[in-house]
Amino acid sequence: MTRAAPADVRTVRAGRRTVEVHRPGKVLFPVGGDGSGGGAAYTKDDLVAYYRSVAVFMLPHLRERPLMLERHPDGVDGPRFFQKNTPEHYPRWITRAELPKEDGTVCHTVCDDSATLAYLADQACLTLHRWLSRTGSPERPDLMVFDLDPSGDGFGAVRDAARWLRDLLEELRLPATLMTTGSRGLHAVVPLDGEHGFDEVRAFARDTADLLAAEHPDRLTTAVRKKDRGDRLYLDIGRNAYAQTAVAPWTVRALPGAPVAAPITWDQLDDPALGPRRWTVADAVDHARTRPWSGAPRRGRSLGPARRRLDALRGV
């Protein structure tokens, strides 16, 4: 294979390693990709620079977690593919985790350092989707995620659903953090102690969502089929399962303008300027420096006491 010309490759320092960036000027997010004719174009060089800058804030949410990588070799306007297996040509210093699936195993990439993050950006990996469990206990999640998915582009329904969910989780004594998805809605993320299996966590999330939807039947739904939802917001708990993933905090989304999935405080829910694509690669690092999740609990909670409280509320 012919090596790229020197002008098509540059090197960057990431942690203790040097990483090559191939075709750094390649445009991944074109100007006006949303049809507006405005905005900025972002290149592969910009993507690598963003991930190098945000690494210190992002890596704690990635370490020890298997990943599914969303790659766009020709940018957001070209074809995409989702990568689970780690290619043989990836550097040996990149952490891997071989985990069972129904008909064999998958050798997942694990992003434990800034050099891996920069390398994945060079591979046109725009979005990192993380498991809710860690490599040491893949069948026992330490995160539970509620995806607040609106039926349209309006954000008011998302704000209301987030507040209702927060109030219910507080009754259950389960602290949660909040994150824009960089796409349509919000994710509420509940840290767990990792003592329960996916089936138990998923059942708890489903019962919580069903209870909330029953309290607001005209505004919320847990109907999986779109035709059954109408204009109600969908409380999606489907990510709470083995080998399922959720977008990682601070990851870029493969959408026009390069929006970012950004952690926020609960107080920021009242900000009129807040929307699912509030931050992009242009300003997400500045937002990360405010450390919006600094008040989050350091240890996850057990679902045992919360299950008893939930069942009491459900009358079972």
C-alpha positions in Angstrom: 0.0 0.0 0.0 1.3 3.4 -0.9 2.0 5.6 2.1 0.2 9.0 2.2 2.2 12.0 1.2 3.8 13.9 4.1 1.4 16.8 3.4 -1.5 14.4 4.1 -0.3 13.3 7.5 0.5 15.2 10.7 1.3 14.0 14.2 -0.2 15.2 17.4 0.8 14.5 21.0 -1.9 12.8 23.1 -0.8 11.9 26.6 2.4 9.9 26.4 2.0 8.9 22.8 2.2 10.4 19.4 -0.7 9.8 17.0 -0.8 10.3 13.3 -3.7 12.2 11.8 -4.3 11.3 8.1 -5.8 13.8 5.8 -6.3 16.3 8.6 -8.0 18.8 6.2 -10.7 16.4 5.2 -14.1 18.1 5.9 -16.3 15.9 8.1 -19.0 18.5 8.8 -19.6 20.7 5.8 -20.8 24.3 6.0 -24.6 24.5 6.0 -25.1 20.8 6.2 -28.5 21.4 7.7 -29.6 23.3 4.6 -29.3 26.7 6.3 -26.3 27.8 4.3 -24.6 29.0 7.5 -22.5 27.7 10.3 -18.9 26.5 10.2 -17.2 23.6 8.5 -15.3 21.2 10.7 -12.4 19.0 9.5 -10.8 15.8 10.8 -8.2 18.1 12.4 -10.9 19.9 14.3 -12.4 16.6 15.5 -9.0 15.4 16.8 -8.4 18.8 18.4 -11.8 18.7 20.2 -11.3 15.1 21.5 -7.8 15.9 22.7 -9.1 19.0 24.5 -12.2 17.3 26.1 -10.3 14.1 27.0 -9.7 15.0 30.6 -13.5 15.4 31.1 -14.6 12.6 28.9 -12.3 9.7 29.8 -13.8 9.1 33.3 -17.0 8.2 31.5 -15.3 5.8 29.1 -12.7 3.9 31.0 -13.3 0.2 31.4 -16.4 0.4 29.2 -16.8 -1.5 25.9 -17.6 0.8 23.0 -19.6 0.7 19.8 -18.0 3.2 17.4 -20.0 5.2 14.8 -17.7 5.9 11.9 -18.2 8.2 8.9 -15.1 7.9 6.7 -16.5 10.5 4.2 -18.1 12.8 6.8 -21.7 13.2 7.8 -22.9 13.4 4.3 -21.4 10.0 3.4 -22.2 6.5 4.5 -21.8 5.4 8.1 -21.2 2.1 9.8 -21.2 0.9 13.4 -18.1 -0.9 14.5 -18.1 -3.4 17.4 -15.1 -5.6 16.7 -11.7 -4.0 17.0 -9.8 -4.3 13.6 -6.5 -6.2 13.7 -4.6 -3.1 12.4 -5.4 -1.0 15.5 -2.3 -0.3 17.6 -1.6 -2.9 20.3 -1.6 -0.2 23.0 -5.4 0.3 22.5 -7.3 -1.6 25.2 -9.6 -4.4 24.0 -12.3 -6.4 25.8 -13.5 -9.8 24.4 -17.0 -10.3 25.5 -19.6 -13.0 24.8 -22.4 -12.7 22.4 -25.1 -15.2 21.3 -23.0 -16.9 18.7 -19.4 -16.3 19.9 -17.5 -13.2 21.1 -16.8 -9.6 20.2 -13.5 -7.9 20.7 -14.6 -4.4 21.7 -12.5 -1.3 21.8 -12.1 0.3 25.2 -11.0 3.9 25.4 -8.8 4.3 28.5 -6.6 7.2 27.5 -6.4 10.3 25.3 -4.2 8.7 22.7 -7.0 6.1 22.0 -9.5 9.0 21.8 -7.3 10.8 19.2 -6.7 7.6 17.2 -10.4 6.9 17.0 -11.0 10.5 15.8 -8.4 9.9 13.1 -10.4 6.8 12.1 -13.4 9.2 11.5 -15.2 7.8 14.6 -17.5 10.7 15.2 -19.7 9.2 18.0 -18.7 6.9 20.8 -21.5 4.7 22.2 -20.7 3.2 25.6 -22.0 0.2 27.5 -23.8 0.7 30.8 -21.5 -1.9 32.4 -17.8 -2.3 32.7 -15.4 -4.9 31.3 -14.9 -6.5 34.7 -18.6 -7.2 35.3 -20.2 -6.9 31.8 -23.5 -8.4 33.0 -24.0 -6.0 35.9 -24.6 -2.4 34.9 -23.5 0.5 37.1 -25.6 2.9 35.1 -29.3 3.1 34.3 -30.5 5.4 31.5 -33.8 7.0 30.7 -34.0 8.5 27.2 -36.5 11.3 27.0 -37.4 11.2 23.3 -39.9 13.9 22.1 -42.4 13.2 19.2 -41.3 16.5 17.5 -38.7 19.2 17.6 -40.2 21.1 20.5 -38.2 21.0 23.8 -40.9 22.0 26.3 -42.2 18.4 26.6 -38.6 17.3 27.3 -38.2 19.8 30.1 -41.5 18.7 31.7 -40.7 15.0 31.5 -37.2 15.6 33.0 -38.7 17.4 36.0 -41.3 14.7 36.5 -38.7 12.0 36.3 -36.4 13.9 38.7 -39.2 14.2 41.3 -40.0 10.5 41.0 -36.4 9.4 41.3 -36.0 11.7 44.3 -38.9 9.8 46.0 -37.1 6.6 45.2 -33.9 8.2 46.7 -32.0 7.7 43.4 -29.8 10.7 42.4 -29.6 11.2 38.7 -27.6 13.4 36.3 -28.9 15.0 33.1 -27.3 15.2 29.7 -28.3 16.7 26.3 -28.1 14.0 23.7 -26.8 16.3 20.9 -29.7 15.0 18.9 -33.4 15.3 20.0 -33.9 14.9 23.7 -32.2 14.4 27.1 -30.7 11.4 28.9 -31.2 11.0 32.7 -28.4 8.8 34.0 -28.7 7.0 37.4 -25.4 5.7 38.9 -25.9 2.2 40.4 -23.7 0.0 42.6 -23.3 -2.7 40.0 -24.8 -5.4 42.2 -27.8 -6.1 40.0 -28.1 -7.8 36.6 -29.4 -6.2 33.5 -32.8 -8.0 33.7 -33.4 -6.5 37.2 -32.3 -3.1 36.2 -34.3 -3.1 33.0 -37.4 -4.2 34.9 -36.9 -1.4 37.4 -36.5 1.2 34.6 -39.6 -0.1 32.9 -41.8 0.0 36.0 -40.5 3.5 36.8 -41.3 4.7 33.3 -44.7 3.0 33.3 -45.6 4.6 36.6 -44.6 8.1 35.3 -46.5 7.6 32.1 -49.6 6.5 34.1 -49.4 9.8 36.0 -49.2 11.8 32.8 -51.0 9.7 30.2 -51.7 12.6 27.8 -48.0 13.7 27.8 -45.9 10.6 28.2 -45.8 7.1 26.8 -43.8 3.9 27.0 -45.3 2.5 23.7 -42.5 1.0 21.6 -44.3 1.4 18.3 -44.3 4.9 17.0 -47.8 4.7 15.7 -49.0 4.1 19.2 -47.3 7.2 20.7 -49.2 10.0 19.0 -47.6 13.3 20.0 -46.6 12.1 23.4 -43.0 12.0 24.6 -41.5 8.5 24.6 -39.8 7.3 27.8 -37.3 4.9 26.3 -35.6 2.5 28.7 -34.4 0.1 25.9 -30.7 0.9 26.5 -30.8 -1.0 29.8 -29.8 -4.4 28.4 -26.7 -6.4 27.9 -24.6 -5.2 24.9 -26.9 -2.2 24.4 -25.2 1.3 24.4 -25.9 4.9 25.1 -24.0 7.9 23.7 -21.1 8.9 25.9 -20.9 12.2 27.7 -19.0 14.8 25.6 -19.2 12.7 22.4 -19.8 14.4 19.1 -23.0 13.5 17.2 -22.9 12.9 13.4 -25.3 15.7 12.7 -24.9 19.1 11.0 -23.0 21.6 13.0 -21.2 18.9 15.1 -23.4 19.0 18.2 -22.1 17.4 21.4 -23.9 15.3 24.0 -23.3 17.5 27.0 -23.8 17.0 30.7 -25.8 19.7 32.4 -27.0 20.6 35.9 -30.6 20.3 36.8 -30.7 24.1 37.2 -29.8 24.5 33.6 -33.1 22.8 32.7 -34.6 26.2 33.3 -32.3 28.0 30.8 -34.5 29.2 27.9 -31.5 28.7 25.6 -31.2 25.1 26.4 -31.9 22.6 23.7 -30.7 19.1 22.7 -28.0 20.6 20.5 -27.1 23.5 22.7 -23.3 22.8 22.5 -21.0 21.9 19.6 -17.3 21.2 19.2 -16.8 25.0 19.1 -17.9 25.6 22.7 -18.4 22.3 24.5 -14.9 22.3 26.1 -15.7 25.6 27.7 -18.9 24.2 29.0 -17.0 21.1 30.2 -14.7 23.3 32.3 -17.7 24.3 34.4 -17.9 20.7 35.5 -21.7 20.4 35.4 -21.7 16.9 37.0 -19.3 17.9 39.9 -22.1 17.4 42.4 -23.0 13.9 41.2 -22.6 11.1 43.8 -19.3 9.3 43.7 -20.9 6.0 44.4 -23.9 4.4 42.8 -27.0 3.4 44.8 -28.5 0.0 45.3 -31.8 -0.8 43.6 -33.0 -2.9 46.5 -34.4 -0.1 48.7 -35.5 1.8 45.6 -37.4 -1.3 44.4 -39.4 -1.5 47.7 -40.3 2.2 47.5 -41.3 1.9 43.8 -43.5 -1.1 44.5 -45.2 0.8 47.3 -45.9 3.6 44.9 -47.3 1.1 42.4 -49.4 -0.5 45.0 -47.9 -4.0 44.6 
